[in-house]
Amino acid sequence: MPFSDRAVKVNGLSLHYTDWGPPGAPPVVLLHGVTGHARVWDYAAERLTPAFRVLALDQRGHGDSEAPHDADYRIATMADDLAAFADTLRLERFRLVGHSMGGRVAIQYGAHFPTRLERLVLVDIGPDIILSGLKRVRDIMSQAPERIPTEDWAFEYVRRTNPFADLDQLRHRIRHALKRTPDGALTWKYDKGLRDMMREGRRDIIDLWEPLGRITCPTLIVRGTESDILSQETAKKMLEVLRDGRLVEVPAAAHTVPVDRPEDFARIVRSFLDE
């Protein structure tokens, strides 16, 4: 099913999103992870329509959305963006899916606007992150060059730290992760300010355990069995904190479950959102 590219003005920034499915269908908002973009959700979005209207948001400084001049990428700030996005599109009640950084934004949003969410899916993320996985992500971002020789080079750069990735899905992700500079060179679409944060060792320290306990809607945690970000211990603790939580573990998947096991991921999410 074809989608539309759209943009809205949110908190002083133009944020891009892809709009899939019938306008009158129940809405689902999809939030990508750090370095990601709205197009990482294409495979899942195609399989959620036409039962749902799927809105995949490029969060600030990612994809085709504007970057803030002050490089404010705090979780609370991006949750405010989501709130303004939902208000602008008049989403009174909706389903929300967040991967990694997007999942942390979703937890913060769900705590402050519990009555707005019908259902929530948290993809391989929780309040606590395995330190080795955090270091892996920080190294990928901090060591990334600002000028990219070719798309193939970028694909290989990301592939070597994603051994479980479906290569077609990873290629699709990389194809939409690059842009041309004014002099014709390739660079990453996500903001340099995010890479600089990693190079300088800065991180948004936020306690999400208390907000997690304020989420009232049914919540599904999707964890890759090979994840180096979300441990089994943290996932099980999340089930104890959530009022209505459940856990599905996806075999042969690491942190990027939608890229590693796209068909399984789409089926699991569709089943949960359909309930």
C-alpha positions in Angstrom: 0.0 0.0 0.0 1.4 3.4 -0.9 2.1 6.0 1.8 2.2 9.8 1.9 5.2 12.0 3.0 3.9 14.7 5.3 5.3 17.2 7.8 4.0 19.2 10.8 5.4 22.0 12.8 6.0 20.8 16.3 7.7 22.8 19.1 9.4 25.1 16.5 10.6 22.2 14.3 9.3 20.8 11.0 8.9 17.0 11.7 8.5 14.6 8.8 6.3 11.5 9.0 5.0 8.8 6.6 1.3 8.3 6.6 0.0 4.8 5.7 -3.5 3.4 5.4 -7.0 4.7 5.5 -7.4 8.1 7.3 -10.3 6.8 9.3 -8.6 3.6 10.6 -7.4 3.3 14.2 -4.1 5.2 14.4 -0.7 3.6 15.3 2.4 5.8 15.8 5.8 4.3 15.3 9.0 5.7 16.9 12.4 4.7 15.6 15.7 4.4 17.6 18.7 6.6 17.7 20.3 7.0 14.2 17.1 5.6 12.7 14.3 7.2 10.7 10.7 6.7 9.7 11.5 4.5 6.7 12.8 1.7 9.0 9.2 0.9 9.6 8.1 0.4 6.0 7.9 -3.4 6.2 5.9 -3.4 9.4 3.7 -0.5 8.2 2.7 -2.4 5.0 1.5 -5.3 7.1 -0.4 -3.2 9.6 -2.5 -1.5 6.9 -5.3 -1.3 6.0 -6.5 -2.3 9.4 -4.7 0.7 10.9 -3.6 4.1 9.9 0.2 4.0 10.5 2.1 7.2 11.3 5.9 6.7 11.3 7.5 9.8 12.7 11.0 11.1 12.0 11.9 12.3 15.5 13.8 15.6 15.8 17.2 15.6 14.2 16.5 12.3 12.4 15.5 11.4 8.8 13.9 14.3 7.0 12.9 16.2 10.2 14.6 19.4 11.3 17.3 19.3 13.9 17.2 21.6 17.0 19.8 24.4 17.1 20.6 23.6 20.7 21.0 19.8 20.1 18.3 19.1 22.7 17.7 15.3 22.5 16.5 14.7 26.0 13.8 12.0 26.3 11.5 14.4 28.0 11.9 16.9 25.1 11.1 14.2 22.5 8.1 13.1 24.5 6.9 16.7 24.4 7.3 16.5 20.6 5.2 13.3 20.5 2.5 15.0 22.6 2.4 18.0 20.2 2.4 15.7 17.2 -0.6 13.7 18.6 -2.4 17.0 19.4 -1.7 18.4 15.9 -3.1 15.3 14.2 -6.0 15.1 16.7 -5.1 11.7 17.8 -7.3 11.4 20.9 -6.5 7.7 21.4 -3.9 5.7 19.6 -1.5 2.8 19.7 2.2 3.4 20.1 5.2 1.4 19.1 8.7 2.5 20.1 12.1 0.9 19.4 15.2 1.7 21.5 15.3 5.5 21.9 11.8 5.6 20.6 10.7 3.2 23.3 12.2 5.4 26.0 10.3 8.3 24.6 7.1 6.1 24.6 7.6 5.3 28.3 7.9 8.9 29.2 4.8 9.8 27.1 2.7 7.0 28.4 3.4 8.0 32.0 2.2 11.6 31.3 -0.7 10.8 29.0 -1.9 7.4 30.1 -5.4 7.9 28.9 -4.3 8.6 25.3 -2.8 5.2 24.7 -4.8 2.2 23.6 -1.8 -0.2 23.5 1.9 0.2 23.8 4.8 -1.9 22.3 8.3 -1.4 23.6 10.9 -3.0 21.3 14.1 -4.2 22.9 14.4 -1.3 25.4 13.8 -0.7 29.1 14.7 1.7 31.9 18.1 0.0 32.3 20.5 -0.7 29.4 23.3 -3.3 29.3 26.5 -1.3 29.4 28.3 -3.4 26.8 25.5 -2.7 24.3 25.4 1.0 25.2 29.2 1.1 24.5 28.6 -0.6 21.2 26.1 2.0 20.1 28.2 4.9 21.4 31.2 3.6 19.5 29.3 3.2 16.2 28.1 6.8 16.5 31.2 8.4 17.8 33.5 6.7 15.3 31.2 7.3 12.3 32.8 9.7 9.7 31.0 12.8 8.7 31.5 12.1 5.0 30.5 8.7 3.6 32.4 7.3 0.6 29.5 5.3 -0.8 26.2 3.7 0.2 27.9 0.4 0.1 30.5 1.6 2.5 27.8 2.7 4.9 26.0 -0.6 4.6 29.2 -2.5 5.5 30.0 -0.2 8.4 26.6 -0.9 10.0 26.4 -4.6 8.9 29.5 -5.6 10.8 27.9 -4.8 14.2 24.5 -6.3 13.2 25.3 -9.9 12.5 21.6 -11.0 12.7 20.2 -8.4 10.3 18.1 -9.4 7.4 20.3 -7.9 4.6 17.5 -6.6 2.5 16.0 -4.8 5.5 19.4 -3.4 6.5 20.1 -2.2 2.9 16.7 -0.5 2.9 17.5 1.2 6.2 20.9 2.5 5.0 19.4 3.7 1.7 17.1 6.1 3.6 19.7 7.0 6.2 22.0 9.0 3.9 21.7 12.4 2.2 23.8 14.6 -0.1 25.7 17.6 1.3 25.7 20.9 -0.8 29.0 19.8 -2.4 27.5 16.4 -3.4 29.1 14.2 -0.8 27.1 11.7 1.2 26.5 12.0 5.0 24.2 10.6 7.6 20.7 12.0 7.9 20.7 12.0 11.6 22.1 15.2 13.2 25.8 15.6 13.8 24.8 16.9 17.3 23.9 13.3 18.2 27.3 12.0 17.2 29.0 14.9 19.0 27.1 13.9 22.2 28.6 10.4 21.9 32.1 11.7 21.2 31.9 13.9 24.3 30.4 11.2 26.5 27.2 13.1 27.2 24.0 11.2 27.9 20.5 12.0 29.0 20.3 10.5 32.5 16.6 9.8 33.2 15.0 7.3 35.6 12.2 5.6 33.6 11.2 3.0 36.3 8.8 5.3 38.0 7.2 6.5 34.7 6.9 2.9 33.6 4.7 2.1 36.6 2.3 4.9 35.6 1.5 3.4 32.2 -2.0 1.9 32.4 -2.6 0.4 28.9 -1.7 -3.1 27.8 2.0 -3.1 27.1 4.0 -5.6 25.0 7.8 -5.9 25.5 9.5 -7.4 22.4 13.0 -8.6 23.1 15.6 -10.1 20.8 17.1 -13.2 22.4 20.6 -12.1 21.3 20.0 -8.5 22.5 23.0 -6.6 24.1 20.7 -3.8 25.1 17.7 -5.3 27.0 18.6 -8.1 29.5 16.1 -10.8 30.4 16.4 -9.6 34.0 15.3 -6.1 33.1 12.5 -7.4 30.9 11.1 -9.5 33.7 11.4 -6.6 36.2 9.4 -4.5 33.7 6.6 -7.0 33.8 6.5 -6.7 37.6 6.3 -2.9 37.3 3.8 -2.6 34.5 0.1 -2.8 35.4 -0.7 -4.9 32.3 2.5 -6.2 30.7 3.6 -9.2 28.6 6.8 -10.3 27.1 7.7 -11.9 23.7 11.2 -13.0 22.9 12.2 -13.3 19.3 14.8 -16.0 18.5 17.8 -15.1 16.3 17.3 -11.4 16.8 19.5 -8.9 18.5 18.6 -5.3 19.4 17.1 -4.3 16.0 14.3 -6.8 16.0 12.3 -5.2 13.2 15.4 -5.4 10.9 16.6 -8.8 12.1 13.3 -10.7 12.0 10.9 -8.5 10.0 8.2 -11.1 9.3 8.1 -12.4 12.9 8.1 -8.8 14.3 5.3 -7.7 12.1 3.2 -10.7 13.0 3.8 -10.3 16.7 2.9 -6.6 16.7 -0.1 -7.0 14.5 -1.5 -9.8 16.7 -1.1 -7.6 19.8 -2.5 -4.4 18.3 -5.5 -6.4 17.0 -6.6 -7.6 20.4 
